[in-house]
């Protein structure tokens, strides 16, 4: 189904991989009014200055300026586009950085277009405010959920609460079950999107 909201918006794709960049531009051009591409973070900053796109879809690991550094440069009180970052690396340091700069979603490559469009639409409509799955968690489960979202290891969390690591694993399993997560990346993405950390 064609989304009328998206048709009125501009989008910038920032990726140093030519094939990925071209593929995203080709597909997203069907959904957005204007789609522009940048070859790296430096090019991205320049394009953002001139275009001020409504949505930015950016790779993280790129030459010149990585995606997160680029976002730090352009984000301010007067300009806050929907920002989706993607990487082939489910690397903890990137997740924590993405949390820190409050991106709207964090996707692991290869990007599924359906997932990308749904994340953009959710962010545009503020649907994340209504995703209250975390309310199902007990007080301790919620604390552990936040610690996991911040990238703490189970052993570090166990030390924090003076309990066994095995107990943290039990909490983690319960959190994943109650909130329908299958990976840590999903948990972190949810926490980012709902601005819980």
C-alpha positions as CSV (number, residue, x, y, z in Angstrom):
1,X,0.0,0.0,0.0
2,X,1.4,3.4,-1.0
3,X,1.8,5.7,2.0
4,X,0.7,9.3,1.1
5,X,2.7,10.8,4.0
6,X,6.0,9.4,2.6
7,X,5.2,10.7,-0.9
8,X,5.5,14.3,0.3
9,X,8.9,13.8,2.0
10,X,12.5,13.9,1.0
11,X,15.0,11.3,2.0
12,X,18.8,11.1,2.0
13,X,20.7,7.7,1.7
14,X,24.3,7.8,3.0
15,X,26.3,4.8,2.2
16,X,29.8,4.2,0.8
17,X,28.9,1.0,-0.9
18,X,27.8,1.9,-4.4
19,X,25.5,-1.2,-4.9
20,X,23.7,-0.7,-1.6
21,X,23.4,3.0,-2.2
22,X,22.0,2.6,-5.7
23,X,19.6,-0.2,-4.6
24,X,18.2,1.9,-1.7
25,X,17.8,5.0,-3.9
26,X,16.0,3.0,-6.6
27,X,13.6,1.3,-4.2
28,X,13.0,4.3,-1.9
29,X,12.3,6.6,-4.9
30,X,9.0,4.7,-5.3
31,X,7.9,5.8,-1.9
32,X,9.4,9.3,-1.4
33,X,9.0,12.6,-3.2
34,X,12.7,13.2,-3.4
35,X,15.6,10.7,-2.8
36,X,19.2,11.9,-2.8
37,X,22.4,9.9,-2.2
38,X,25.7,10.7,-0.4
39,X,28.8,8.6,-0.8
40,X,30.2,9.1,2.8
41,X,29.7,11.1,6.0
42,X,31.4,14.3,4.7
43,X,29.3,14.2,1.5
44,X,26.3,13.5,3.8
45,X,26.9,16.7,5.9
46,X,27.0,18.8,2.7
47,X,23.8,17.3,1.2
48,X,22.0,17.7,4.5
49,X,23.0,21.4,4.7
50,X,21.5,22.0,1.2
51,X,18.6,19.6,1.2
52,X,17.5,19.4,4.9
53,X,15.9,16.0,4.2
54,X,12.9,14.8,6.3
55,X,14.5,11.3,6.7
56,X,18.1,10.1,6.7
57,X,19.1,6.5,6.2
58,X,22.8,6.1,6.9
59,X,25.4,3.4,7.1
60,X,27.6,3.7,10.1
61,X,31.1,2.6,9.0
62,X,32.2,4.9,6.2
63,X,35.3,6.8,5.2
64,X,35.9,10.5,5.9
65,X,33.1,10.7,8.6
66,X,31.2,7.7,10.0
67,X,27.4,7.8,10.1
68,X,27.2,8.6,13.8
69,X,29.7,11.4,13.7
70,X,27.8,12.8,10.7
71,X,24.6,12.8,12.7
72,X,26.2,14.5,15.7
73,X,27.4,17.3,13.3
74,X,23.9,18.0,11.8
75,X,21.5,17.4,14.7
76,X,20.3,20.5,16.5
77,X,17.2,22.0,18.1
78,X,16.0,23.4,14.8
79,X,16.6,20.4,12.7
80,X,15.7,16.9,13.8
81,X,14.9,14.6,10.9
82,X,13.9,10.9,11.3
83,X,17.3,9.1,11.5
84,X,17.7,5.4,10.7
85,X,21.2,4.0,11.0
86,X,22.3,0.6,9.6
87,X,25.4,-1.4,9.9
88,X,26.7,-4.9,9.2
89,X,28.4,-4.8,12.6
90,X,26.3,-5.6,15.6
91,X,29.1,-3.9,17.5
92,X,28.4,-2.8,21.1
93,X,30.2,0.5,20.7
94,X,28.0,1.5,17.8
95,X,24.8,0.5,19.6
96,X,25.8,2.6,22.6
97,X,26.7,5.6,20.4
98,X,23.4,5.3,18.6
99,X,21.7,5.3,22.0
100,X,23.6,8.4,23.0
101,X,22.6,10.4,19.9
102,X,19.0,9.1,20.1
103,X,18.6,7.8,16.5
104,X,15.0,6.7,15.7
105,X,16.0,3.1,14.7
106,X,19.1,0.9,14.4
107,X,19.0,-1.8,11.7
108,X,21.5,-4.6,11.1
109,X,22.4,-5.1,7.4
110,X,21.2,-6.3,4.9
111,X,18.3,-3.8,5.2
112,X,14.9,-5.2,4.6
113,X,12.9,-2.5,2.8
114,X,9.6,-3.5,4.6
115,X,11.3,-3.1,8.0
116,X,12.9,0.2,7.0
117,X,9.6,1.7,5.7
118,X,7.8,0.5,8.8
119,X,10.5,2.1,11.1
120,X,10.3,5.4,9.2
121,X,6.5,5.4,9.3
122,X,6.4,4.6,13.1
123,X,8.9,7.4,13.8
124,X,7.0,9.9,11.7
125,X,3.7,9.2,13.5
126,X,5.2,8.9,16.9
127,X,3.8,5.4,17.3
128,X,6.8,4.6,19.5
129,X,5.0,6.5,22.3
130,X,2.2,3.9,22.2
131,X,4.5,0.8,22.3
132,X,4.2,0.1,26.0
133,X,5.4,-3.5,26.1
134,X,7.9,-2.5,28.7
135,X,5.0,-2.0,31.1
136,X,4.7,-5.8,31.3
137,X,8.0,-6.0,33.1
138,X,8.4,-6.1,36.9
139,X,10.4,-3.4,38.5
140,X,13.6,-5.5,38.6
141,X,13.1,-6.8,35.0
142,X,12.7,-3.2,33.8
143,X,16.0,-2.2,35.5
144,X,17.8,-5.2,33.9
145,X,16.2,-4.3,30.5
146,X,17.7,-0.8,30.8
147,X,21.1,-2.2,31.8
148,X,21.0,-4.5,28.8
149,X,20.0,-1.7,26.5
150,X,23.0,0.3,27.7
151,X,25.3,-2.5,26.8
152,X,26.2,-3.9,30.2
153,X,27.2,-7.5,30.3
154,X,25.2,-10.0,32.4
155,X,28.2,-10.3,34.8
156,X,28.3,-6.5,35.3
157,X,24.6,-6.4,35.9
158,X,24.8,-9.3,38.4
159,X,27.5,-7.4,40.3
160,X,25.4,-4.2,40.3
161,X,22.5,-6.0,42.1
162,X,24.7,-8.4,44.0
163,X,23.0,-11.5,42.5
164,X,24.2,-14.4,40.4
165,X,24.9,-14.1,36.6
166,X,22.5,-17.0,36.1
167,X,19.7,-15.0,37.7
168,X,20.4,-12.2,35.2
169,X,20.1,-14.7,32.4
170,X,16.7,-15.8,33.8
171,X,15.6,-12.1,33.8
172,X,16.9,-11.6,30.3
173,X,14.9,-14.7,29.1
174,X,11.7,-13.3,30.8
175,X,12.3,-9.9,29.3
176,X,12.7,-11.3,25.8
177,X,9.6,-13.5,26.2
178,X,7.4,-10.7,27.6
179,X,8.5,-8.2,24.9
180,X,8.8,-10.6,22.0
181,X,12.5,-9.9,21.3
182,X,14.8,-12.5,19.7
183,X,18.1,-10.5,19.6
184,X,19.9,-7.9,21.7
185,X,19.8,-5.6,18.7
186,X,16.0,-5.6,18.8
187,X,16.0,-4.8,22.5
188,X,18.4,-1.9,21.9
189,X,16.5,-0.6,18.9
190,X,13.2,-0.7,21.0
191,X,14.9,1.2,23.8
192,X,16.2,3.9,21.4
193,X,12.9,4.3,19.6
194,X,11.0,4.7,22.8
195,X,13.6,7.0,24.2
196,X,13.9,4.8,27.4
197,X,17.7,5.3,27.7
